[in-house]
Amino acid sequence: MLREKYKRLLICILFALSTVRADYALSQGEMSVISVVERGVVYVEVETVINAPYEMIWSVLTDYDRLASYIPGMRSSRLLRYEGDTAFVEQRGVSKIFFLEIPIDVIVRSIERRPHNIDIELVSGNLDHLSGGYELTKAGTQNLWKLVWKGRLDPSLPIPNFIAERIIRSNIRNQFLGVIEEVSRRRDLSLIELEVEH
């Protein structure tokens, strides 16, 4: 029975992966995604250039109580406490594979190293490994910023590494895209408000 379940899961995963694209063009520029398996852990790196004020980008990345409203797959995100520049955040969600959902339930430590880095570390939860973070650096004049996510994840799934890599790559890409879209939404809203004032 269990073996049959995994066989169906594998077929669904392979079907879903056949539709995955590696890169997406955004209005701000290209979003590149790379991934590789290193000693059983999936490494993913995503980057793009964003045209928005620095404070707006930083606030989207650290709006812990609202992350679930714009990050796909995240069902809840709750700031537990701050210890200095370190936020402890409880997050629940799902990693979707075609019509199947794998629950994610973690507490992470988000270490805010202004002005350029936010490091994420797993405190507890149902992942075997999670570490990584965001890097925000100037990419040109005015409000052009390069945003990069680099991270290592081990979801402890009973599936081959090459399939886990594709699933994680796709989920991280979609979550990163959700952040970019929220930054764009807030930027556009801010511009509309400025026009109304004038």
DOVO-699650 format. One record per residue: residue number from 1; residue in one letter; y, x, z of N, C-alpha, C in turn. Coordinates in nm, 2 decimals, always signed. Atoms other than C-alpha are relative to their C-alpha. Layout:
! residues N
   pos   code     n.c2     n.c1     n.c3    ca.c2    ca.c1    ca.c3     c.c2     c.c1     c.c3
   NUM      A        Y        X        Z        Y        X        Z        Y        X        Z
...
***
This chain:
! residues 198
   pos   code     n.c2     n.c1     n.c3    ca.c2    ca.c1    ca.c3     c.c2     c.c1     c.c3
     1      M    -0.12    +0.08    +0.00    +0.00    +0.00    +0.00    +0.13    +0.09    +0.00
     2      L    -0.11    -0.09    -0.01    +0.24    +0.28    +0.10    +0.02    +0.08    -0.13
     3      R    -0.01    -0.08    +0.12    +0.15    +0.49    -0.20    +0.05    -0.09    -0.12
     4      E    -0.05    +0.09    +0.10    +0.21    +0.19    -0.43    +0.15    -0.02    +0.01
     5      K    -0.14    +0.02    -0.02    +0.55    +0.14    -0.28    +0.08    +0.12    -0.05
     6      Y    -0.06    -0.12    +0.05    +0.64    +0.51    -0.35    +0.00    +0.01    -0.15
     7      K    +0.02    -0.01    +0.14    +0.51    +0.48    -0.70    +0.11    -0.09    -0.07
     8      R    -0.10    +0.09    +0.06    +0.74    +0.18    -0.77    +0.14    +0.06    +0.02
     9      L    -0.13    -0.06    -0.03    +1.03    +0.36    -0.60    +0.03    +0.11    -0.10
    10      L    -0.02    -0.11    +0.10    +0.98    +0.66    -0.83    +0.03    -0.05    -0.14
    11      I    -0.03    +0.05    +0.13    +0.97    +0.45    -1.14    +0.14    -0.06    -0.01
    12      C    -0.14    +0.05    +0.00    +1.29    +0.27    -1.04    +0.11    +0.11    +0.00
    13      I    -0.09    -0.12    -0.01    +1.46    +0.60    -0.96    +0.02    +0.06    -0.14
    14      L    -0.01    -0.06    +0.13    +1.37    +0.75    -1.29    +0.07    -0.08    -0.10
    15      F    -0.07    +0.10    +0.08    +1.50    +0.44    -1.47    +0.15    +0.01    +0.02
    16      A    -0.15    +0.00    -0.04    +1.83    +0.45    -1.28    +0.06    +0.13    -0.04
    17      L    -0.05    -0.13    +0.03    +1.87    +0.82    -1.34    +0.03    +0.02    -0.15
    18      S    -0.02    -0.01    +0.14    +1.85    +0.78    -1.71    +0.14    -0.05    -0.05
    19      T    -0.13    +0.05    +0.03    +2.19    +0.61    -1.70    +0.11    +0.08    +0.07
    20      V    -0.10    -0.08    -0.08    +2.37    +0.87    -1.48    +0.07    +0.09    -0.09
    21      R    -0.09    -0.10    +0.07    +2.66    +1.06    -1.64    +0.05    +0.10    +0.10
    22      A    -0.04    -0.10    -0.09    +2.76    +1.39    -1.50    +0.15    +0.01    +0.03
    23      D    -0.14    -0.01    -0.02    +3.14    +1.38    -1.55    +0.07    -0.13    -0.04
    24      Y    -0.08    +0.12    +0.03    +3.41    +1.11    -1.56    +0.14    +0.05    -0.03
    25      A    -0.14    -0.03    +0.02    +3.76    +1.13    -1.71    +0.08    -0.10    +0.08
    26      L    -0.09    +0.08    -0.08    +4.03    +1.00    -1.48    +0.14    +0.01    -0.06
    27      S    -0.14    +0.00    +0.05    +4.39    +0.92    -1.55    +0.07    +0.13    +0.04
    28      Q    -0.07    -0.12    -0.04    +4.49    +1.23    -1.35    -0.06    +0.12    -0.07
    29      G    +0.07    -0.11    +0.06    +4.24    +1.46    -1.53    -0.15    -0.02    +0.00
    30      E    +0.14    +0.00    +0.00    +3.88    +1.55    -1.55    -0.06    +0.01    +0.14
    31      M    +0.07    -0.02    -0.13    +3.64    +1.51    -1.25    -0.13    +0.07    -0.04
    32      S    +0.12    -0.07    +0.03    +3.37    +1.77    -1.26    -0.10    -0.01    +0.12
    33      V    +0.10    +0.01    -0.10    +3.04    +1.74    -1.07    -0.11    +0.10    -0.03
    34      I    +0.12    -0.09    +0.02    +2.78    +2.01    -1.02    -0.09    -0.02    +0.12
    35      S    +0.09    +0.01    -0.11    +2.47    +2.01    -0.81    -0.12    +0.09    -0.02
    36      V    +0.12    -0.09    +0.01    +2.17    +2.23    -0.73    -0.08    -0.02    +0.13
    37      V    +0.08    +0.00    -0.12    +1.88    +2.24    -0.49    -0.02    +0.14    +0.05
    38      E    +0.01    -0.13    -0.06    +1.89    +2.53    -0.25    -0.09    -0.01    +0.13
    39      R    +0.09    +0.00    -0.11    +1.59    +2.58    -0.02    -0.02    -0.15    +0.06
    40      G    +0.03    +0.14    -0.03    +1.52    +2.20    -0.02    +0.12    -0.08    +0.04
    41      V    -0.12    +0.07    -0.03    +1.88    +2.11    +0.05    +0.09    -0.01    -0.12
    42      V    -0.08    +0.02    +0.12    +2.10    +1.96    -0.22    +0.15    +0.04    +0.02
    43      Y    -0.14    -0.04    +0.00    +2.44    +2.13    -0.28    +0.07    -0.08    -0.11
    44      V    -0.08    +0.07    +0.10    +2.70    +1.92    -0.45    +0.15    +0.04    +0.01
    45      E    -0.14    -0.04    +0.00    +3.05    +2.02    -0.56    +0.07    -0.09    -0.10
    46      V    -0.07    +0.09    +0.08    +3.30    +1.77    -0.70    +0.15    +0.04    +0.00
    47      E    -0.14    -0.03    +0.00    +3.66    +1.84    -0.81    +0.08    -0.07    -0.10
    48      T    -0.09    +0.06    +0.10    +3.96    +1.69    -0.98    +0.14    +0.04    +0.04
    49      V    -0.14    -0.02    -0.03    +4.34    +1.71    -1.00    +0.06    -0.14    +0.02
    50      I    -0.06    +0.13    -0.03    +4.54    +1.43    -0.84    +0.15    +0.01    -0.01
    51      N    -0.15    +0.00    +0.01    +4.90    +1.34    -0.91    +0.05    -0.10    +0.11
    52      A    -0.05    +0.09    -0.11    +5.02    +1.20    -0.57    +0.05    +0.09    +0.11
    53      P    -0.05    -0.08    -0.11    +5.21    +1.32    -0.26    -0.11    +0.05    +0.09
    54      Y    +0.10    -0.06    -0.09    +5.02    +1.55    -0.03    -0.04    -0.09    +0.12
    55      E    +0.03    +0.08    -0.12    +5.06    +1.33    +0.28    -0.08    -0.13    -0.03
    56      M    +0.08    +0.12    +0.04    +4.92    +1.03    +0.09    -0.15    +0.03    -0.02
    57      I    +0.14    -0.04    +0.02    +4.61    +1.22    -0.01    -0.07    +0.03    +0.13
    58      W    +0.05    -0.04    -0.13    +4.56    +1.36    +0.34    -0.03    -0.13    +0.08
    59      S    +0.02    +0.12    -0.08    +4.60    +1.01    +0.49    -0.12    -0.08    -0.05
    60      V    +0.12    +0.07    +0.05    +4.33    +0.86    +0.26    -0.12    +0.07    +0.05
    61      L    +0.12    -0.08    -0.04    +4.09    +1.14    +0.35    -0.03    -0.02    +0.15
    62      T    +0.01    +0.00    -0.15    +4.15    +1.09    +0.73    +0.02    -0.14    +0.05
    63      D    -0.02    +0.14    -0.04    +4.19    +0.71    +0.74    -0.14    -0.06    +0.05
    64      Y    +0.14    +0.02    -0.04    +3.85    +0.69    +0.93    -0.04    -0.14    +0.02
    65      D    +0.03    +0.14    -0.02    +3.87    +0.33    +1.03    +0.00    -0.09    -0.12
    66      R    -0.01    +0.08    +0.13    +3.93    +0.21    +0.67    -0.08    +0.06    -0.11
    67      L    +0.08    -0.07    +0.10    +3.70    +0.45    +0.48    -0.10    -0.10    -0.07
    68      A    +0.10    +0.10    +0.05    +3.44    +0.17    +0.43    +0.06    -0.09    -0.10
    69      S    -0.07    +0.10    +0.09    +3.70    -0.04    +0.24    +0.01    +0.06    -0.14
    70      Y    -0.02    -0.05    +0.13    +3.72    +0.21    -0.05    -0.11    +0.11    -0.04
    71      I    +0.11    -0.09    +0.03    +3.41    +0.44    -0.03    -0.13    -0.08    -0.03
    72      P    +0.12    +0.08    +0.03    +3.12    +0.28    -0.22    -0.12    +0.04    +0.09
    73      G    +0.12    -0.03    -0.08    +2.80    +0.25    -0.01    +0.02    +0.01    +0.15
    74      M    -0.03    +0.00    -0.14    +2.98    +0.28    +0.32    +0.03    -0.14    +0.05
    75      R    -0.02    +0.14    -0.05    +2.95    -0.04    +0.52    +0.09    +0.00    +0.12
    76      S    -0.10    +0.00    -0.11    +3.14    +0.07    +0.83    +0.03    +0.15    +0.04
    77      S    -0.05    -0.13    -0.05    +3.34    +0.37    +0.96    +0.09    -0.02    +0.12
    78      R    -0.07    +0.03    -0.12    +3.47    +0.39    +1.31    +0.04    +0.13    +0.07
    79      L    -0.05    -0.11    -0.07    +3.68    +0.66    +1.47    -0.04    -0.01    +0.15
    80      L    +0.04    +0.00    -0.14    +3.52    +0.73    +1.81    +0.10    +0.06    +0.09
    81      R    -0.10    -0.07    -0.09    +3.76    +0.98    +1.95    +0.05    +0.13    -0.08
    82      Y    -0.05    -0.13    +0.04    +3.97    +1.29    +1.88    -0.02    +0.10    +0.11
    83      E    -0.01    -0.12    -0.09    +3.92    +1.63    +2.05    +0.08    +0.10    -0.07
    84      G    -0.09    -0.09    +0.07    +4.21    +1.83    +1.94    +0.02    -0.04    -0.15
    85      D    +0.00    +0.04    +0.14    +4.20    +1.84    +1.56    -0.13    -0.05    -0.06
    86      T    +0.13    +0.05    +0.04    +3.84    +1.72    +1.55    -0.02    -0.15    +0.03
    87      A    +0.03    +0.15    -0.02    +3.76    +1.35    +1.49    -0.15    -0.02    +0.00
    88      F    +0.14    +0.04    +0.00    +3.42    +1.21    +1.58    +0.00    -0.14    -0.06
    89      V    +0.00    +0.12    +0.08    +3.34    +0.93    +1.34    -0.14    -0.05    -0.02
    90      E    +0.13    +0.07    +0.02    +3.05    +0.68    +1.33    +0.00    -0.07    -0.13
    91      Q    +0.00    +0.06    +0.13    +2.95    +0.58    +0.98    -0.14    -0.06    -0.03
    92      R    +0.12    +0.06    +0.04    +2.69    +0.34    +0.85    +0.02    -0.05    -0.15
    93      G    +0.00    +0.04    +0.14    +2.60    +0.26    +0.49    -0.13    +0.01    -0.06
    94      V    +0.13    +0.00    +0.08    +2.34    +0.27    +0.22    +0.02    +0.09    -0.12
    95      S    +0.01    -0.07    +0.13    +2.24    +0.50    -0.06    -0.08    -0.08    -0.09
    96      K    +0.07    +0.09    +0.09    +2.15    +0.28    -0.35    -0.07    +0.07    -0.11
    97      I    +0.08    -0.05    +0.11    +1.87    +0.35    -0.59    -0.05    -0.12    -0.07
    98      F    +0.04    +0.12    +0.08    +1.85    +0.08    -0.85    +0.02    -0.12    +0.09
    99      F    -0.01    +0.12    -0.09    +1.77    -0.23    -0.64    -0.04    +0.03    +0.14
   100      L    +0.03    -0.03    -0.14    +1.66    -0.04    -0.33    +0.11    +0.06    +0.07
   101      E    -0.11    -0.05    -0.09    +1.88    +0.06    -0.04    -0.06    +0.09    +0.11
   102      I    +0.05    -0.09    -0.11    +1.82    +0.36    +0.19    +0.11    +0.00    +0.10
   103      P    -0.10    +0.00    -0.10    +2.01    +0.32    +0.52    +0.05    +0.13    +0.04
   104      I    -0.06    -0.12    -0.05    +2.25    +0.59    +0.63    +0.07    -0.04    +0.13
   105      D    -0.06    +0.03    -0.13    +2.35    +0.59    +1.00    +0.03    +0.14    +0.07
   106      V    -0.04    -0.13    -0.05    +2.54    +0.90    +1.12    +0.12    +0.00    +0.09
   107      I    -0.13    -0.04    -0.07    +2.80    +1.04    +1.36    +0.03    +0.14    -0.05
   108      V    -0.04    -0.13    +0.05    +3.00    +1.32    +1.20    +0.12    +0.05    +0.08
   109      R    -0.11    -0.07    -0.06    +3.25    +1.57    +1.33    +0.09    +0.04    -0.12
   110      S    -0.10    -0.03    +0.10    +3.56    +1.59    +1.10    +0.11    +0.09    +0.05
   111      I    -0.09    -0.10    -0.05    +3.75    +1.91    +1.16    +0.12    +0.01    -0.09
   112      E    -0.11    +0.00    +0.09    +4.10    +1.87    +1.02    +0.08    +0.14    +0.02
   113      R    -0.07    -0.13    +0.00    +4.24    +2.22    +0.93    +0.12    -0.01    -0.10
   114      R    -0.12    +0.01    +0.09    +4.58    +2.14    +0.79    +0.05    +0.13    -0.04
   115      P    -0.02    +0.11    +0.10    +4.71    +2.18    +0.53    -0.11    -0.01    -0.10
   116      H    +0.09    -0.01    +0.12    +4.41    +2.26    +0.31    -0.14    -0.05    +0.02
   117      N    +0.14    +0.02    -0.02    +4.07    +2.18    +0.47    -0.03    -0.11    +0.10
   118      I    +0.06    +0.09    -0.09    +3.87    +1.90    +0.63    -0.15    +0.03    +0.00
   119      D    +0.14    -0.04    -0.01    +3.52    +2.03    +0.74    -0.08    -0.12    +0.07
   120      I    +0.08    +0.11    -0.05    +3.25    +1.77    +0.79    -0.14    +0.06    +0.05
   121      E    +0.12    -0.05    -0.06    +2.95    +1.84    +1.02    -0.08    -0.12    +0.06
   122      L    +0.08    +0.10    -0.06    +2.66    +1.62    +1.12    -0.02    +0.02    +0.15
   123      V    +0.03    +0.00    -0.15    +2.64    +1.54    +1.50    -0.13    -0.06    +0.03
   124      S    +0.13    +0.07    -0.02    +2.35    +1.30    +1.49    -0.01    -0.11    -0.11
   125      G    +0.02    +0.11    +0.10    +2.19    +1.04    +1.27    -0.13    +0.02    -0.07
   126      N    +0.13    +0.00    +0.07    +1.91    +0.98    +1.02    -0.01    +0.09    -0.12
   127      L    +0.01    -0.10    +0.11    +1.99    +1.27    +0.78    -0.05    +0.13    +0.07
   128      D    +0.05    -0.12    -0.06    +1.81    +1.60    +0.83    +0.11    +0.11    +0.00
   129      H    -0.11    -0.10    +0.01    +2.12    +1.80    +0.72    +0.12    -0.07    -0.07
   130      L    -0.13    +0.04    +0.07    +2.49    +1.72    +0.63    +0.10    +0.10    +0.04
   131      S    -0.12    -0.09    -0.03    +2.77    +1.98    +0.61    +0.08    +0.01    -0.13
   132      G    -0.08    -0.02    +0.12    +3.06    +2.03    +0.38    +0.14    -0.03    +0.04
   133      G    -0.14    +0.03    -0.02    +3.42    +1.92    +0.34    +0.08    -0.01    -0.12
   134      Y    -0.10    +0.01    +0.11    +3.73    +1.87    +0.14    +0.09    +0.12    +0.01
   135      E    -0.10    -0.10    +0.02    +3.97    +2.13    +0.01    +0.11    -0.05    -0.08
   136      L    -0.12    +0.05    +0.07    +4.32    +2.04    -0.10    +0.10    +0.11    -0.02
   137      T    -0.09    -0.11    +0.03    +4.53    +2.30    -0.28    +0.10    -0.04    -0.11
   138      K    -0.10    +0.02    +0.10    +4.84    +2.30    -0.50    -0.06    +0.03    -0.14
   139      A    +0.05    -0.02    +0.14    +4.76    +2.26    -0.87    +0.11    +0.01    -0.10
   140      G    -0.11    -0.01    +0.10    +5.10    +2.28    -1.03    +0.13    -0.04    +0.07
   141      T    -0.13    +0.03    -0.05    +5.45    +2.16    -0.98    +0.00    -0.14    +0.06
   142      Q    -0.02    +0.13    -0.06    +5.56    +1.86    -0.77    -0.13    -0.05    +0.07
   143      N    +0.11    +0.06    -0.07    +5.27    +1.63    -0.67    -0.14    +0.02    -0.06
   144      L    +0.13    -0.02    +0.05    +4.98    +1.78    -0.85    -0.09    +0.08    +0.10
   145      W    +0.09    -0.06    -0.10    +4.69    +1.87    -0.61    -0.14    +0.00    -0.05
   146      K    +0.14    -0.02    +0.03    +4.34    +2.00    -0.67    -0.08    -0.04    +0.13
   147      L    +0.08    +0.05    -0.11    +4.09    +1.81    -0.45    -0.14    +0.04    -0.03
   148      V    +0.14    -0.05    +0.02    +3.74    +1.96    -0.41    -0.08    -0.05    +0.12
   149      W    +0.10    +0.03    -0.10    +3.44    +1.83    -0.21    -0.11    +0.10    -0.02
   150      K    +0.12    -0.08    +0.01    +3.16    +2.08    -0.14    -0.08    -0.03    +0.12
   151      G    +0.08    +0.04    -0.11    +2.87    +1.98    +0.07    -0.15    +0.02    -0.03
   152      R    +0.14    -0.02    +0.00    +2.50    +2.03    +0.15    -0.06    -0.12    +0.07
   153      L    +0.06    +0.11    -0.06    +2.28    +1.73    +0.22    -0.16    +0.00    -0.01
   154      D    +0.15    +0.02    +0.01    +1.91    +1.67    +0.30    -0.03    -0.14    +0.06
   155      P    +0.02    +0.14    -0.05    +1.83    +1.30    +0.32    -0.14    -0.03    +0.06
   156      S    +0.14    +0.01    -0.05    +1.47    +1.36    +0.43    -0.07    -0.12    -0.06
   157      L    +0.07    +0.11    +0.07    +1.33    +1.13    +0.16    -0.13    +0.05    -0.05
   158      P    +0.14    -0.04    +0.05    +0.96    +1.14    +0.06    +0.00    +0.00    -0.16
   159      I    -0.01    +0.00    +0.15    +1.06    +1.21    -0.31    +0.02    +0.15    -0.04
   160      P    -0.02    -0.14    +0.04    +1.07    +1.53    -0.52    +0.15    +0.04    +0.00
   161      N    -0.14    -0.05    -0.01    +1.38    +1.75    -0.49    +0.09    -0.03    -0.12
   162      F    -0.09    +0.02    +0.12    +1.50    +1.70    -0.85    +0.05    -0.14    +0.00
   163      I    -0.04    +0.14    -0.01    +1.51    +1.32    -0.79    +0.10    -0.01    +0.11
   164      A    -0.09    +0.01    -0.11    +1.68    +1.36    -0.45    +0.14    +0.06    -0.05
   165      E    -0.13    -0.06    +0.05    +1.94    +1.59    -0.62    +0.08    -0.10    -0.09
   166      R    -0.07    +0.09    +0.08    +2.02    +1.33    -0.88    +0.06    -0.12    +0.08
   167      I    -0.05    +0.11    -0.09    +2.05    +1.05    -0.62    +0.12    +0.04    +0.08
   168      I    -0.11    -0.04    -0.09    +2.28    +1.25    -0.39    +0.12    +0.03    -0.09
   169      R    -0.11    -0.03    +0.10    +2.49    +1.38    -0.69    +0.07    -0.13    -0.04
   170      S    -0.06    +0.12    +0.05    +2.54    +1.03    -0.81    +0.08    -0.07    +0.12
   171      N    -0.07    +0.07    -0.11    +2.63    +0.89    -0.46    +0.13    +0.08    +0.04
   172      I    -0.12    -0.08    -0.03    +2.87    +1.18    -0.38    +0.11    -0.02    -0.10
   173      R    -0.10    +0.02    +0.11    +3.04    +1.14    -0.72    +0.07    -0.14    +0.02
   174      N    -0.06    +0.13    -0.01    +3.09    +0.77    -0.66    +0.09    -0.01    +0.12
   175      Q    -0.08    +0.00    -0.12    +3.22    +0.82    -0.31    +0.13    +0.08    -0.02
   176      F    -0.12    -0.08    +0.04    +3.46    +1.09    -0.44    +0.10    -0.09    -0.09
   177      L    -0.07    +0.08    +0.09    +3.57    +0.85    -0.71    +0.07    -0.11    +0.08
   178      G    -0.06    +0.10    -0.09    +3.64    +0.58    -0.44    +0.12    +0.06    +0.07
   179      V    -0.11    -0.06    -0.07    +3.87    +0.82    -0.26    +0.12    +0.02    -0.10
   180      I    -0.10    -0.02    +0.10    +4.06    +0.90    -0.59    +0.06    -0.13    -0.03
   181      E    -0.06    +0.14    +0.03    +4.10    +0.53    -0.67    +0.09    -0.05    +0.11
   182      E    -0.09    +0.05    -0.11    +4.24    +0.46    -0.33    +0.13    +0.08    +0.01
   183      V    -0.13    -0.07    +0.01    +4.49    +0.74    -0.36    +0.09    -0.05    -0.11
   184      S    -0.07    +0.06    +0.11    +4.59    +0.60    -0.70    +0.06    -0.13    +0.03
   185      R    -0.05    +0.14    -0.03    +4.62    +0.25    -0.56    +0.12    +0.01    +0.10
   186      R    -0.11    -0.02    -0.09    +4.84    +0.37    -0.27    +0.13    +0.05    -0.07
   187      R    -0.11    -0.06    +0.07    +5.05    +0.58    -0.50    +0.08    -0.11    -0.09
   188      D    -0.06    +0.10    +0.09    +5.11    +0.29    -0.75    +0.07    -0.11    +0.09
   189      L    -0.07    +0.10    -0.09    +5.19    +0.05    -0.46    +0.13    +0.06    +0.05
   190      S    -0.12    -0.07    -0.05    +5.44    +0.30    -0.33    +0.11    +0.00    -0.11
   191      L    -0.10    +0.00    +0.11    +5.61    +0.33    -0.67    +0.05    -0.14    -0.03
   192      I    -0.05    +0.13    +0.01    +5.63    -0.05    -0.70    +0.10    -0.04    +0.11
   193      E    -0.09    +0.03    -0.11    +5.79    -0.08    -0.36    +0.13    +0.07    -0.02
   194      L    -0.12    -0.08    +0.03    +6.04    +0.19    -0.46    +0.09    -0.08    -0.11
   195      E    -0.07    +0.07    +0.11    +6.13    -0.01    -0.78    +0.06    -0.13    +0.06
   196      V    -0.05    +0.12    -0.06    +6.17    -0.33    -0.58    +0.12    +0.03    +0.08
   197      E    -0.12    -0.03    -0.08    +6.41    -0.16    -0.34    +0.12    +0.03    -0.08
   198      H    -0.11    -0.04    +0.09    +6.62    -0.04    -0.63    +0.03    -0.12    -0.10
***
